[in-house]
Amino acid sequence: MNSSADADAIKRTFRKLARKYHPDVNPGDKDAEAKFKEISEAYEVLGDAEKRAKYDQFGQATQQAGG
């Protein structure tokens, strides 16, 4: 995904990856579960315009600092 992706592209990509790595689709697969969590966390930031703007400006440090 590139940094200029629009909200619809982000949502489509999230849904596609969430289905692929969802724990119900991959029971007992710890790698898929970890990937699903990463995808969900990324969507939490990228799916929110305000959080995404902060991420674009400050990078991953904004999430690590709790902001």
Secondary structure, 3 states (H helix, E strand, C coil): CCCCCCHHHHHHHHHHHHHHHCCCCCCCCHHHHHHHHHHHHHHHHHCCHHHHHHHHHHCCHHHHCCC
